[in-house]
Amino acid sequence: MSTAERRRLRKPIIGTAVLLGVGALVLAGCAGGGSGGGDEPSSFEFLKNAENTTTEPILQALADGECTDENEALPLEVSSIPQAELDAQIQLLATQDGLPPMFSAGGNPAEGAKLADNGYLVDFDKALTELGVRDKVAEGAVSTIKKLYGGEFTFLPYQYNIEGIFYNKAIFEENGWEVPETWDDLLTVAGEAKAAGLTPFAASGEQGWPLTRLVSGYLFRTLGADALEKVRDGDAKLTDPEYVAAAQAIADLGAQGYFGDNVASLDYDAASNEFLTGKAAMIYMGSWLLGNINGDGNQIGADNVGFFKYPAVEGGKGSIDEYPSNVGLPATFSAKAYSAENGVGDWLKCITANYGNEALKQGQITGFIADEEVELPAISQTIADEIAGASDSVLWFEALFNAKASSVSSTNAALLVTGQLTAEEFMKLVQDALDAG
């Protein structure tokens, strides 16, 4: 691998852990739909949120390389607006039948689902099958998209993050610990790590979501992949005993001191550094952490970092093979602008076939299959292999919540693990916010 490629691998590997912001998208009627309705596009325009700096370099590299013919026929044209304005702009363009060929998702997955329901978006299951490249998208990524966007494959995974537990391999080897496969195994390792003077789990209580991710992981392992969908649909409540039990399991980790003494005040960077300086044995995080792991600030070394799945809970209904995941900064295609014959379809085929390989060269792991040999740090290759082999996914604690409930959840998570809120009180606060709408 060249020096330039190695340098690119030291950039952050996945940009966004979760989709942020909430937009109110009110769609008036259905777009023209179908293929090639209205004027034929004169360029392959991509409207994105300005905060997304990772997708454009890959598209430009494709335009200059594998997709040169497509770019000559329909030139790539990228335009950006702030994330906060994206929902309103999409609403305006949709109601005017003016959506560009490709555009980024807005702030809230439910609003993207409304676009699909009203016929504005391409059905990628159908389109990619017709183009012969449906197998170039990882099934785990498709599963995540369908869970987020109303059950259909209508967005493309330009980013794809899986979550699990990163661990310090040297510490594990020195203490004779096996990689935990069950919750009881994990508790045993955590107890021995604390006894050895280490923080068992680095975590940011200031951000909150690194703690609530542990709650949802426990729910998925005990109750199954649809645990939070049932809450969204009104078939269960967070205050039900089996849901409170998940919050209690994470509260117990805090009560045992397994997050350390200063979890409430740690921000994301400080928690990451606690792990990357060898002070913590483990950290629950997503694959976006690879940017830090492969960076110069990692004092324990990238080769010293391992990864394992959220462990199984004895008697639970969930599968250890269901990864919590998100698609970061997805984008979609306009149904009206799309046709397999007008150049937009050619771009879609070329992107789907080549995006995964080019992204990997630039140090990004996406939901597109990469099938070319690229030299990667071992931990990055581990994650890439896990993504390629994943067939199903689950979401995260706040994924299906409204904005108020998401805020209540993240701002009170530290109180749960420091004992200032009981598990019952924490779950009631979030459920009350959900009920309030």
C-alpha positions as CSV (number, residue, x, y, z in Angstrom):
1,M,0.0,0.0,0.0
2,S,1.3,3.5,-0.9
3,T,2.1,6.1,1.7
4,A,-0.8,8.2,0.4
5,E,-3.2,5.3,1.0
6,R,-1.8,4.7,4.4
7,R,-2.3,8.4,5.3
8,R,-5.9,8.2,4.1
9,L,-6.6,5.3,6.4
10,R,-5.7,7.5,9.4
11,K,-8.7,9.8,8.7
12,P,-11.8,9.1,10.7
13,I,-13.3,5.9,9.2
14,I,-17.0,6.5,9.8
15,G,-18.3,10.0,10.4
16,T,-21.6,10.0,12.2
17,A,-22.8,7.7,14.9
18,V,-26.4,8.6,14.7
19,L,-28.7,10.7,12.5
20,L,-29.3,14.0,14.3
21,G,-32.1,16.6,14.1
22,V,-35.8,16.4,13.5
23,G,-37.6,17.9,10.5
24,A,-41.3,18.3,9.9
25,L,-41.9,17.1,6.4
26,V,-45.4,17.5,5.1
27,L,-45.8,16.1,1.6
28,A,-48.6,17.4,-0.5
29,G,-49.6,14.8,-3.0
30,C,-47.5,12.3,-4.9
31,A,-44.6,13.0,-7.2
32,G,-44.9,12.0,-10.8
33,G,-43.1,8.8,-9.9
34,G,-42.1,6.2,-12.5
35,S,-39.1,6.5,-14.7
36,G,-37.9,9.6,-16.5
37,G,-41.0,11.7,-15.9
38,G,-40.7,15.4,-16.8
39,D,-37.5,17.0,-18.2
40,E,-34.4,14.8,-18.6
41,P,-31.7,15.8,-16.1
42,S,-28.7,17.7,-17.6
43,S,-26.3,16.7,-14.8
44,F,-26.1,14.1,-12.1
45,E,-26.8,16.5,-9.2
46,F,-26.2,15.4,-5.6
47,L,-27.8,17.6,-2.9
48,K,-26.1,16.9,0.4
49,N,-25.9,18.3,3.9
50,A,-22.8,20.5,4.3
51,E,-21.7,18.6,7.3
52,N,-21.2,15.4,5.2
53,T,-17.6,15.7,4.0
54,T,-17.0,11.9,3.4
55,T,-19.3,11.1,0.4
56,E,-18.2,13.7,-2.1
57,P,-14.5,12.7,-2.3
58,I,-15.5,9.1,-3.1
59,L,-18.0,10.1,-5.8
60,Q,-15.4,12.5,-7.3
61,A,-12.9,9.7,-7.4
62,L,-15.4,7.5,-9.2
63,A,-16.2,10.3,-11.6
64,D,-12.5,10.5,-12.4
65,G,-12.0,6.7,-12.5
66,E,-14.5,3.8,-12.7
67,C,-17.4,6.1,-13.6
68,T,-15.7,8.3,-16.2
69,D,-18.1,7.4,-19.0
70,E,-21.1,8.0,-16.8
71,N,-19.7,11.4,-15.7
72,E,-19.0,12.4,-19.3
73,A,-22.6,11.6,-20.3
74,L,-24.1,13.2,-17.1
75,P,-21.6,15.3,-15.2
76,L,-21.5,15.0,-11.4
77,E,-22.6,18.2,-9.7
78,V,-22.5,18.4,-5.9
79,S,-24.4,21.1,-4.0
80,S,-24.5,21.5,-0.2
81,I,-26.8,23.2,2.3
82,P,-26.7,23.0,6.2
83,Q,-28.3,20.0,7.8
84,A,-30.7,22.2,9.6
85,E,-32.1,23.4,6.3
86,L,-32.1,20.1,4.5
87,D,-35.6,18.9,5.5
88,A,-37.3,22.1,4.5
89,Q,-35.4,22.2,1.2
90,I,-36.4,18.6,0.4
91,Q,-40.0,19.4,1.3
92,L,-40.0,22.3,-1.1
93,L,-38.4,20.4,-3.9
94,A,-40.7,17.4,-3.5
95,T,-43.9,19.5,-3.6
96,Q,-42.5,21.2,-6.7
97,D,-41.6,17.9,-8.4
98,G,-38.0,19.3,-8.4
99,L,-36.0,16.7,-6.4
100,P,-32.5,16.3,-7.9
101,P,-31.4,12.8,-9.1
102,M,-29.6,12.1,-5.8
103,F,-30.0,13.7,-2.3
104,S,-29.0,13.1,1.3
105,A,-31.5,11.9,3.9
106,G,-33.0,14.6,6.1
107,G,-32.7,14.6,9.9
108,N,-35.4,12.1,10.9
109,P,-35.8,8.6,9.4
110,A,-39.6,8.9,9.7
111,E,-39.6,11.8,7.3
112,G,-37.6,9.7,4.8
113,A,-40.3,7.0,5.1
114,K,-42.9,9.6,4.2
115,L,-41.0,10.4,1.0
116,A,-41.1,6.7,0.1
117,D,-44.7,6.3,1.0
118,N,-45.6,9.2,-1.3
119,G,-43.7,7.7,-4.3
120,Y,-40.8,10.1,-4.4
121,L,-38.0,7.6,-4.0
122,V,-36.5,4.8,-6.1
123,D,-37.1,1.2,-4.9
124,F,-33.5,0.0,-4.8
125,D,-34.5,-3.7,-4.4
126,K,-36.2,-3.5,-7.8
127,A,-33.8,-1.0,-9.5
128,L,-30.5,-2.7,-8.4
129,T,-31.9,-6.2,-9.4
130,E,-32.7,-4.9,-12.8
131,L,-29.2,-3.4,-13.1
132,G,-27.6,-6.6,-12.0
133,V,-25.8,-5.1,-8.9
134,R,-28.2,-5.9,-6.1
135,D,-25.6,-8.3,-4.6
136,K,-23.1,-5.4,-4.2
137,V,-25.0,-4.1,-1.1
138,A,-24.4,-5.8,2.3
139,E,-27.6,-7.4,3.6
140,G,-27.0,-6.2,7.1
141,A,-27.0,-2.6,5.7
142,V,-30.2,-3.2,3.8
143,S,-31.8,-4.6,7.0
144,T,-30.9,-1.5,8.9
145,I,-32.2,0.8,6.2
146,K,-35.5,-1.1,6.1
147,K,-35.9,-0.8,9.8
148,L,-35.2,2.9,9.7
149,Y,-37.2,3.9,6.6
150,G,-40.5,2.2,6.8
151,G,-39.7,-1.3,5.7
152,E,-38.4,-0.6,2.2
153,F,-34.9,-0.4,0.7
154,T,-35.1,3.3,-0.4
155,F,-31.8,4.7,0.8
156,L,-28.2,3.8,0.0
157,P,-25.6,3.0,2.8
158,Y,-22.8,5.5,1.9
159,Q,-21.8,4.9,5.5
160,Y,-22.5,1.8,7.6
161,N,-21.5,1.4,11.2
162,I,-21.8,-1.7,13.3
163,E,-21.5,-1.6,17.1
164,G,-20.0,-3.9,19.6
165,I,-17.3,-4.0,22.3
166,F,-13.7,-3.1,21.5
167,Y,-11.2,-4.6,23.9
168,N,-7.5,-4.3,24.8
169,K,-6.0,-7.6,23.6
170,A,-2.8,-7.3,25.7
171,I,-4.8,-6.8,28.9
172,F,-7.0,-9.8,28.1
173,E,-4.0,-12.0,27.3
174,E,-2.1,-10.9,30.4
175,N,-5.0,-11.8,32.6
176,G,-6.0,-15.0,30.8
177,W,-9.5,-13.7,29.8
178,E,-11.4,-15.3,27.0
179,V,-13.6,-13.1,24.8
180,P,-17.0,-13.1,26.5
181,E,-19.8,-14.7,24.7
182,T,-22.4,-14.4,27.5
183,W,-23.4,-11.6,29.8
184,D,-22.2,-13.6,32.8
185,D,-18.8,-14.0,31.1
186,L,-18.7,-10.3,30.6
187,L,-19.5,-9.6,34.2
188,T,-16.7,-11.9,35.3
189,V,-14.2,-10.1,33.1
190,A,-15.4,-6.7,34.3
191,G,-15.1,-7.7,37.9
192,E,-11.5,-9.0,37.5
193,A,-10.6,-5.8,35.5
194,K,-11.7,-3.6,38.3
195,A,-9.8,-5.7,40.8
196,A,-6.7,-5.2,38.7
197,G,-7.1,-1.4,38.9
198,L,-8.6,-0.9,35.5
199,T,-11.8,0.7,34.4
200,P,-13.7,-2.2,32.9
201,F,-15.8,-0.1,30.5
202,A,-14.8,3.4,29.2
203,A,-18.1,5.3,28.6
204,S,-19.3,8.9,28.1
205,G,-22.0,9.8,30.6
206,E,-21.9,13.4,29.3
207,Q,-23.1,12.2,25.9
208,G,-25.4,9.6,27.4
209,W,-26.0,7.5,24.3
210,P,-23.0,5.2,24.9
211,L,-24.8,4.1,28.1
212,T,-28.3,3.8,26.6
213,R,-26.8,1.7,23.7
214,L,-26.0,-0.9,26.5
215,V,-29.6,-0.8,27.6
216,S,-30.9,-1.5,24.1
217,G,-28.3,-4.2,23.5
218,Y,-29.6,-6.0,26.6
219,L,-33.2,-5.6,25.4
220,F,-32.4,-7.1,22.0
221,R,-30.6,-10.0,23.6
222,T,-33.3,-10.7,26.1
223,L,-36.5,-9.8,24.3
224,G,-35.5,-10.1,20.6
225,A,-34.8,-7.8,17.7
226,D,-38.3,-6.2,17.7
227,A,-38.2,-5.1,21.4
228,L,-38.2,-1.4,20.6
229,E,-40.4,-1.7,17.6
230,K,-43.1,-3.0,20.0
231,V,-42.6,0.1,22.1
232,R,-43.0,2.4,19.1
233,D,-46.1,0.5,18.0
234,G,-47.7,0.7,21.5
235,D,-47.5,-3.1,22.0
236,A,-45.1,-2.6,25.0
237,K,-43.9,0.1,27.3
238,L,-40.5,0.9,28.6
239,T,-42.0,0.6,32.1
240,D,-42.9,-3.0,31.6
241,P,-40.9,-5.2,34.0
242,E,-38.9,-6.9,31.3
243,Y,-37.8,-3.5,29.9
244,V,-37.0,-2.1,33.3
245,A,-34.8,-5.2,33.8
246,A,-32.6,-4.1,31.0
247,A,-32.1,-0.7,32.5
248,Q,-31.4,-2.4,35.8
249,A,-28.7,-4.6,34.3
250,I,-26.8,-1.5,33.1
251,A,-27.5,0.4,36.4
252,D,-25.9,-2.6,38.1
253,L,-22.7,-2.1,36.1
254,G,-22.5,1.4,37.4
255,A,-23.3,0.3,41.0
256,Q,-20.3,-2.1,40.8
257,G,-18.1,0.8,39.6
258,Y,-17.5,-0.8,36.2
259,F,-17.7,2.6,34.4
260,G,-15.2,4.2,36.7
261,D,-15.6,7.1,39.1
262,N,-16.0,9.9,36.6
263,V,-18.4,8.5,34.0
264,A,-20.9,11.3,34.4
265,S,-18.3,14.0,33.5
266,L,-16.6,12.1,30.6
267,D,-17.3,13.4,27.1
268,Y,-16.9,11.2,24.0
269,D,-13.2,12.1,23.4
270,A,-12.2,11.6,27.0
271,A,-13.9,8.2,27.2
272,S,-12.2,7.1,23.9
273,N,-8.9,8.2,25.2
274,E,-9.4,6.3,28.4
275,F,-9.5,3.1,26.3
276,L,-6.8,4.1,23.8
277,T,-4.3,5.0,26.6
278,G,-4.7,1.5,28.2
279,K,-6.6,2.7,31.3
280,A,-9.8,0.8,30.3
281,A,-10.1,-2.8,29.3
282,M,-13.2,-2.4,27.1
283,I,-15.4,0.2,25.4
284,Y,-18.8,-0.2,23.7
285,M,-18.7,1.8,20.5
286,G,-19.4,1.7,16.8
287,S,-17.1,1.2,13.9
288,W,-16.6,4.9,13.5
289,L,-14.1,4.5,16.4
290,L,-11.7,3.0,13.8
291,G,-10.6,6.5,12.9
292,N,-9.3,6.9,16.4
293,I,-8.0,3.4,16.7
294,N,-5.9,3.8,13.5
295,G,-4.8,7.3,14.4
296,D,-1.6,8.6,16.0
297,G,-3.3,9.2,19.3
298,N,-3.8,5.5,20.0
299,Q,-1.2,4.7,22.6
300,I,-2.0,1.0,22.8
301,G,-1.6,0.5,19.1
302,A,-4.2,-0.6,16.5
303,D,-2.9,-4.2,16.5
304,N,-3.7,-4.4,20.2
305,V,-7.4,-3.7,19.7
306,G,-9.9,-6.5,19.3
307,F,-13.7,-6.5,18.8
308,F,-16.5,-8.8,19.9
309,K,-20.3,-8.8,19.7
310,Y,-22.7,-7.8,22.4
311,P,-22.9,-11.0,24.4
312,A,-25.9,-13.3,24.7
313,V,-28.1,-13.2,27.8
314,E,-29.0,-16.7,29.1
315,G,-32.5,-17.6,28.2
316,G,-32.9,-14.5,25.9
317,K,-34.8,-14.5,22.6
318,G,-32.2,-12.4,20.7
319,S,-29.3,-13.6,18.6
320,I,-25.7,-12.6,19.2
321,D,-25.4,-12.3,15.4
322,E,-27.8,-9.3,15.2
323,Y,-25.6,-6.2,15.2
324,P,-26.7,-2.9,16.4
325,S,-26.0,-0.7,13.4
326,N,-26.8,2.6,11.6
327,V,-26.2,4.0,8.2
328,G,-24.8,7.3,9.2
329,L,-25.3,9.6,6.2
330,P,-27.4,7.8,3.6
331,A,-28.7,9.2,0.4
332,T,-31.4,8.3,-2.1
333,F,-32.5,8.8,-5.7
334,S,-35.5,10.7,-7.0
335,A,-38.1,8.3,-8.6
336,K,-39.0,11.0,-11.1
337,A,-35.4,11.7,-12.2
338,Y,-34.4,8.1,-12.3
339,S,-34.4,5.9,-15.5
340,A,-32.3,3.0,-16.4
341,E,-31.8,4.7,-19.8
342,N,-31.3,8.4,-19.0
343,G,-27.8,8.3,-17.4
344,V,-29.1,8.4,-13.8
345,G,-29.5,4.6,-13.9
346,D,-26.0,4.3,-15.3
347,W,-24.7,6.3,-12.4
348,L,-26.6,4.2,-9.9
349,K,-25.1,1.0,-11.4
350,C,-21.6,2.4,-11.4
351,I,-21.8,3.7,-7.8
352,T,-23.3,0.5,-6.5
353,A,-20.6,-1.6,-8.2
354,N,-17.6,0.5,-7.2
355,Y,-18.4,2.6,-4.1
356,G,-17.3,0.0,-1.6
357,N,-13.9,-0.5,-3.1
358,E,-13.1,3.2,-3.5
359,A,-14.4,4.0,0.0
360,L,-12.1,1.4,1.5
361,K,-9.1,2.9,-0.4
362,Q,-10.0,6.2,1.4
363,G,-10.3,4.5,4.8
364,Q,-14.1,4.3,5.0
365,I,-16.2,1.2,5.6
366,T,-19.6,1.4,4.0
367,G,-22.7,-0.8,3.3
368,F,-21.4,-1.5,-0.2
369,I,-19.5,-4.7,-0.8
370,A,-15.7,-4.2,-1.3
371,D,-14.2,-7.0,-3.3
372,E,-10.8,-5.6,-4.2
373,E,-7.6,-6.3,-2.2
374,V,-6.8,-3.3,0.0
375,E,-4.3,-3.4,2.8
376,L,-6.0,-2.5,6.1
377,P,-5.0,-2.6,9.7
378,A,-6.1,-5.9,11.3
379,I,-8.9,-4.4,13.3
380,S,-10.3,-2.5,10.3
381,Q,-10.3,-5.8,8.3
382,T,-12.1,-7.5,11.2
383,I,-14.9,-4.9,11.0
384,A,-15.1,-5.1,7.2
385,D,-15.4,-8.9,7.4
386,E,-18.1,-8.7,10.0
387,I,-20.1,-6.2,7.9
388,A,-19.7,-8.3,4.8
389,G,-21.0,-11.3,6.6
390,A,-23.8,-9.7,8.6
391,S,-27.3,-10.6,7.4
392,D,-29.5,-8.9,10.0
393,S,-29.4,-5.9,12.3
394,V,-31.0,-4.1,15.1
395,L,-31.2,-0.4,15.8
396,W,-30.3,1.6,18.9
397,F,-32.2,2.7,21.9
398,E,-33.4,6.1,20.7
399,A,-33.7,5.2,17.0
400,L,-37.5,5.1,17.0
401,F,-38.1,7.7,19.6
402,N,-39.4,11.2,19.1
403,A,-37.0,14.1,19.7
404,K,-38.2,14.8,23.3
405,A,-37.7,11.1,24.3
406,S,-34.3,11.0,22.7
407,S,-33.2,14.0,24.6
408,V,-34.6,12.8,27.9
409,S,-32.9,9.4,27.4
410,S,-29.4,10.8,26.7
411,T,-29.5,13.5,29.3
412,N,-30.5,11.1,32.1
413,A,-28.4,8.1,31.2
414,A,-25.6,9.1,33.5
415,L,-28.0,9.4,36.4
416,L,-29.0,5.8,35.8
417,V,-25.5,4.4,36.2
418,T,-24.6,6.7,39.1
419,G,-27.6,5.6,41.1
420,Q,-29.3,9.0,41.1
421,L,-32.2,7.5,39.2
422,T,-33.6,4.0,39.6
423,A,-34.1,1.9,36.6
424,E,-37.9,2.3,37.0
425,E,-37.5,6.1,37.3
426,F,-35.3,6.3,34.2
427,M,-37.6,4.2,32.0
428,K,-40.7,6.1,33.2
429,L,-39.1,9.4,32.3
430,V,-38.4,8.2,28.7
431,Q,-41.8,6.5,28.4
432,D,-43.6,9.7,29.5
433,A,-41.7,11.7,26.9
434,L,-42.7,9.1,24.3
435,D,-46.3,9.3,25.4
436,A,-46.3,13.1,25.2
437,G,-45.3,12.9,21.5
